[in-house]
Amino acid sequence: MTVAAGSRKLKVGLMLPQTEGVRGPGVRGWSQITEMATLGEDIGLDSLWLVDHLMYQLQGEEKPRGVWEVWSLLSALAATTQRVELGTLVLAMGWRNPALLAKMADTVEEISQGRLILGVGSGYHKREFDAYGFPFGHKVSRFEEAIQILCGLLREGAVDFEGTYHRARECELRPRGPRANGPPILIGTNAGSTRMQRLTARHADIFNVYYDNTRNRVDGFKKVLAELLEACRHEGREPTSLEKTATVLLADSTADPWWDRLPTNSYAGEGPLIPLTGQPADIAEELNQYQIAGASQVQICLEPTNCQTIEALAPVLEALDEISV
């Protein structure tokens, strides 16, 4: 028995490629991106996700990699997909005026007919902040002000805010998209980031942690989740009211093992970074462990990402659906 997409216990999303030399050749033209998005819908994925980078330079690399701009791609996907949720993992809040971002988000909400998940964070890659002229200092303080403006506009439709870094005076969000309180807001945080975790507990609908912070292991997810639950207690929030998600690295047999070439201090967490591999049933069982640990969704970073490897996810979803019955 196969469970219809959107009704399985653990939703499964896919990161689409935007960056040169990441997840295979990485960056592709629009025709290839939309082909992969359509295929993702066809095989039963629940969501599609995009990163937010302007340029990206891994530790030890001589030159930065180019990246397609996220919001332009997201807007196009909102118009060309039909069913899947569309998410950002995650927007760097320091690059966009938060009041304008609320307007942009509700517009994509309208285009997609209510399928947006607005993932936001403070940003972290100093190389692109410097190159594009955005201030890198006081990132979390800037985020703390920006998220108040964003939440006020999307959830209440109006805000009046004056801060050190941001202001929105007598600002209203009109017209509104299909959901009265706007899209759900996801905040991405790292292990040990107490301040960001508390802001997540205070403002977010959904929490996300990336595989570089969990070392791509369920036990790593559980460790970060324990920190998040403590943040919820500190903020007086019922932890069950906050959805939890995790990004997982999954490698096809044709993948280039770039993770083996990274300096040992490239990622947070303990132990080596090992992608998930194996037979569909084995992969499905490992993904299901995230659901057992408390996740409502996993977002797959697929190495490499192309139509062949996306097609190969279909039996994984079928096996996961069998577990969900």
C-alpha positions as CSV (number, residue, x, y, z in Angstrom):
1,M,0.0,0.0,0.0
2,T,1.4,3.4,-1.0
3,V,0.4,6.5,1.0
4,A,-0.5,9.6,-0.9
5,A,2.1,12.3,-0.9
6,G,1.3,14.8,1.9
7,S,-0.3,12.2,4.1
8,R,2.7,10.1,5.2
9,K,3.8,10.4,8.8
10,L,7.2,11.8,7.8
11,K,7.2,14.3,4.9
12,V,10.1,14.1,2.5
13,G,11.5,17.1,0.7
14,L,14.3,17.5,-1.8
15,M,16.9,20.3,-2.2
16,L,17.1,21.5,-5.8
17,P,20.6,22.3,-7.2
18,Q,21.5,26.0,-7.6
19,T,25.3,26.1,-7.0
20,E,28.2,25.4,-9.3
21,G,29.8,22.0,-8.5
22,V,27.5,21.1,-5.6
23,R,25.4,17.9,-5.8
24,G,27.0,17.0,-9.1
25,P,27.5,19.7,-11.7
26,G,25.2,21.7,-9.5
27,V,24.1,24.8,-11.2
28,R,21.8,24.2,-14.1
29,G,19.6,26.2,-16.4
30,W,16.0,26.9,-15.7
31,S,14.7,24.2,-18.0
32,Q,16.6,21.5,-16.1
33,I,15.6,22.9,-12.7
34,T,11.9,22.9,-13.6
35,E,12.3,19.4,-15.1
36,M,13.6,18.1,-11.8
37,A,10.9,19.9,-9.9
38,T,8.2,18.3,-12.0
39,L,9.7,14.9,-11.6
40,G,9.9,15.4,-7.8
41,E,6.1,16.1,-7.8
42,D,5.5,13.1,-10.0
43,I,7.3,10.6,-7.8
44,G,5.5,11.8,-4.7
45,L,7.9,14.2,-2.9
46,D,6.1,16.4,-0.4
47,S,8.3,19.5,-0.8
48,L,11.1,21.2,-2.8
49,W,13.7,23.4,-1.2
50,L,16.2,26.1,-2.2
51,V,19.2,27.5,-0.5
52,D,20.0,31.3,-0.2
53,H,23.6,32.1,-1.2
54,L,25.0,34.7,-3.5
55,M,28.4,33.0,-3.9
56,Y,29.9,30.2,-1.9
57,Q,33.5,29.2,-1.2
58,L,34.2,26.0,0.7
59,Q,37.2,26.0,3.0
60,G,40.3,25.3,1.1
61,E,38.9,26.3,-2.3
62,E,40.7,29.0,-4.3
63,K,37.7,30.5,-6.0
64,P,34.0,31.0,-5.0
65,R,31.2,29.1,-6.6
66,G,28.3,30.8,-8.4
67,V,24.7,30.4,-7.2
68,W,21.3,31.2,-8.8
69,E,19.4,33.8,-6.7
70,V,16.8,32.0,-4.6
71,W,13.7,34.2,-4.6
72,S,13.7,34.5,-8.4
73,L,13.8,30.7,-8.7
74,L,11.2,30.3,-5.9
75,S,8.8,32.6,-7.6
76,A,9.1,30.7,-10.9
77,L,8.6,27.3,-9.2
78,A,5.5,28.7,-7.4
79,A,3.9,29.2,-10.9
80,T,5.1,26.0,-12.5
81,T,4.5,23.4,-9.8
82,Q,1.1,22.2,-8.7
83,R,1.2,20.3,-5.4
84,V,4.5,20.3,-3.5
85,E,5.3,22.7,-0.8
86,L,8.1,25.2,-1.6
87,G,10.6,26.2,1.0
88,T,13.8,28.2,1.6
89,L,16.6,26.6,3.6
90,V,17.2,29.3,4.7
91,L,17.0,32.9,3.7
92,A,19.7,35.1,5.1
93,M,17.7,37.8,6.8
94,G,20.5,40.4,6.6
95,W,20.2,40.6,2.8
96,R,16.6,41.8,2.6
97,N,14.5,44.4,4.3
98,P,12.2,42.4,6.6
99,A,9.1,44.4,5.7
100,L,9.7,44.0,2.0
101,L,10.4,40.3,2.6
102,A,7.0,39.9,4.2
103,K,5.5,41.5,1.1
104,M,7.5,39.2,-1.2
105,A,6.5,36.1,0.9
106,D,2.8,36.8,0.8
107,T,3.0,37.4,-3.0
108,V,4.6,34.0,-3.5
109,E,2.0,32.6,-1.2
110,E,-0.6,33.9,-3.6
111,I,1.2,32.6,-6.7
112,S,1.6,29.1,-5.1
113,Q,-1.9,29.1,-3.6
114,G,-0.6,28.6,-0.1
115,R,2.4,26.2,-0.5
116,L,5.2,28.4,0.8
117,I,7.4,27.5,3.8
118,L,9.4,30.6,4.7
119,G,12.7,29.4,6.1
120,V,14.9,32.2,7.6
121,G,18.2,32.5,9.4
122,S,20.9,35.0,10.3
123,G,23.3,33.9,7.5
124,Y,26.9,32.7,8.2
125,H,29.1,32.8,5.1
126,K,31.2,36.0,5.6
127,R,32.7,35.8,2.1
128,E,29.4,36.6,0.4
129,F,28.4,39.3,3.0
130,D,31.6,41.1,2.2
131,A,31.5,40.6,-1.6
132,Y,27.9,42.0,-1.9
133,G,28.3,44.8,0.7
134,F,26.1,43.5,3.5
135,P,27.1,44.1,7.1
136,F,28.2,40.9,8.8
137,G,28.5,42.2,12.4
138,H,25.7,41.8,15.0
139,K,24.0,39.2,12.8
140,V,21.8,37.7,15.5
141,S,20.9,41.2,16.9
142,R,19.9,42.2,13.4
143,F,17.9,39.0,13.0
144,E,16.2,39.5,16.3
145,E,14.8,42.8,15.1
146,A,14.0,41.6,11.6
147,I,12.0,38.5,12.7
148,Q,9.7,40.7,14.8
149,I,8.9,42.8,11.8
150,L,8.4,39.8,9.6
151,C,6.2,37.9,12.1
152,G,4.2,41.0,12.9
153,L,3.3,41.6,9.2
154,L,2.7,38.0,8.2
155,R,0.7,37.0,11.2
156,E,-1.1,40.2,12.2
157,G,-1.0,42.2,8.9
158,A,0.5,45.2,10.5
159,V,3.5,46.3,12.6
160,D,5.0,49.5,14.1
161,F,8.6,48.9,15.0
162,E,11.7,51.1,15.6
163,G,14.9,49.3,16.4
164,T,18.7,49.8,16.2
165,Y,19.0,48.1,12.8
166,H,15.5,48.0,11.3
167,R,12.4,50.1,11.3
168,A,8.8,49.7,10.0
169,R,6.5,52.5,11.1
170,E,2.7,52.0,10.7
171,C,3.4,49.4,8.1
172,E,0.5,47.2,6.7
173,L,0.6,44.1,4.6
174,R,-2.1,44.3,1.9
175,P,-3.4,42.6,0.0
176,R,-3.1,39.2,1.7
177,G,-2.3,35.8,0.4
178,P,-4.6,32.7,0.8
179,R,-3.6,32.0,4.4
180,A,-4.8,34.6,6.9
181,N,-1.6,34.4,9.0
182,G,0.8,33.9,6.1
183,P,3.1,31.0,5.4
184,P,4.6,29.0,8.3
185,I,8.0,30.4,9.4
186,L,10.9,28.1,9.7
187,I,14.1,29.1,11.5
188,G,17.3,27.2,10.9
189,T,19.7,27.0,13.9
190,N,22.9,25.2,14.8
191,A,23.9,23.1,17.8
192,G,25.0,25.2,20.7
193,S,23.4,28.4,19.3
194,T,21.4,29.2,22.5
195,R,20.3,32.6,21.4
196,M,19.1,31.5,18.0
197,Q,17.4,28.5,19.5
198,R,15.5,30.8,21.9
199,L,14.5,33.0,19.1
200,T,13.3,29.9,17.3
201,A,11.2,28.9,20.3
202,R,9.8,32.4,20.5
203,H,8.9,33.0,16.9
204,A,9.0,30.0,14.6
205,D,6.4,27.5,13.5
206,I,9.1,25.1,12.3
207,F,12.6,24.3,13.4
208,N,15.4,23.0,11.1
209,V,18.9,21.6,11.7
210,Y,21.2,20.8,8.8
211,Y,23.2,17.6,8.4
212,D,26.5,19.4,9.1
213,N,25.3,20.0,12.7
214,T,24.0,16.5,13.2
215,R,26.9,14.8,11.4
216,N,24.0,13.2,9.3
217,R,23.0,11.0,12.2
218,V,19.8,10.6,14.1
219,D,21.7,10.7,17.4
220,G,23.0,14.1,16.3
221,F,19.4,15.3,15.6
222,K,18.4,14.1,19.0
223,K,21.2,16.1,20.6
224,V,20.2,19.3,19.0
225,L,16.6,18.6,19.7
226,A,17.3,18.4,23.4
227,E,18.8,21.9,23.2
228,L,15.7,23.2,21.4
229,L,13.4,21.7,24.0
230,E,15.4,23.5,26.7
231,A,14.9,26.7,24.7
232,C,11.2,26.1,24.5
233,R,11.1,25.7,28.3
234,H,13.0,28.9,28.7
235,E,10.5,30.8,26.5
236,G,7.5,29.1,28.1
237,R,6.4,27.4,24.9
238,E,4.9,24.0,24.6
239,P,7.5,22.0,22.6
240,T,4.9,20.0,20.7
241,S,3.6,23.2,19.1
242,L,6.9,23.6,17.2
243,E,7.5,21.3,14.2
244,K,10.9,19.8,13.9
245,T,12.7,19.0,10.6
246,A,16.2,17.8,9.7
247,T,18.2,18.0,6.5
248,V,19.9,14.7,5.5
249,L,22.7,14.0,3.1
250,L,22.0,11.1,0.8
251,A,24.5,9.8,-1.7
252,D,24.0,7.8,-4.9
253,S,26.7,5.3,-5.9
254,T,27.8,7.7,-8.6
255,A,28.5,10.6,-6.2
256,D,31.8,12.3,-5.9
257,P,32.8,11.9,-2.3
258,W,33.7,15.5,-1.6
259,W,32.9,15.0,2.1
260,D,36.1,12.9,2.4
261,R,38.2,15.8,1.1
262,L,37.0,18.4,3.6
263,P,39.3,19.6,6.4
264,T,38.4,18.0,9.7
265,N,37.1,21.3,11.1
266,S,34.9,22.2,8.2
267,Y,31.7,21.2,9.9
268,A,30.3,21.4,13.4
269,G,29.5,18.2,15.4
270,E,31.5,15.2,16.3
271,G,32.8,12.4,14.1
272,P,33.1,12.0,10.3
273,L,30.4,13.2,7.9
274,I,29.0,10.1,6.3
275,P,26.1,10.3,3.8
276,L,23.2,7.9,3.9
277,T,23.5,5.1,1.3
278,G,22.1,1.7,0.7
279,Q,19.0,-0.1,-0.6
280,P,15.7,1.7,-0.6
281,A,14.3,-0.2,2.4
282,D,17.4,0.6,4.4
283,I,17.3,4.3,3.5
284,A,13.6,4.4,4.3
285,E,14.2,2.8,7.7
286,E,16.9,5.3,8.6
287,L,14.7,8.2,7.5
288,N,11.9,6.8,9.6
289,Q,14.2,7.0,12.7
290,Y,14.0,10.7,12.3
291,Q,10.3,10.6,12.6
292,I,10.5,8.4,15.6
293,A,12.9,10.9,17.2
294,G,10.4,13.7,16.6
295,A,10.8,15.1,13.1
296,S,7.8,15.9,10.9
297,Q,9.9,16.3,7.8
298,V,13.3,15.6,6.3
299,Q,14.9,17.5,3.5
300,I,17.2,15.4,1.3
301,C,20.4,16.8,-0.1
302,L,21.0,14.3,-2.9
303,E,24.4,13.6,-4.3
304,P,24.4,14.0,-7.2
305,T,21.0,15.6,-8.0
306,N,19.7,14.8,-11.5
307,C,16.7,13.2,-13.0
308,Q,18.1,9.7,-12.6
309,T,18.9,10.0,-8.9
310,I,15.5,11.7,-8.2
311,E,13.8,8.9,-10.0
312,A,15.7,6.5,-7.8
313,L,14.0,8.1,-4.7
314,A,10.6,6.7,-5.8
315,P,11.2,3.2,-4.2
316,V,12.6,4.9,-1.1
317,L,9.3,6.8,-0.8
318,E,7.3,3.6,-1.4
319,A,9.3,1.8,1.3
320,L,8.8,4.6,3.7
321,D,5.0,4.6,3.0
322,E,4.9,0.9,3.8
323,I,6.5,1.7,7.2
324,S,3.9,4.5,7.7
325,V,1.0,2.2,7.3
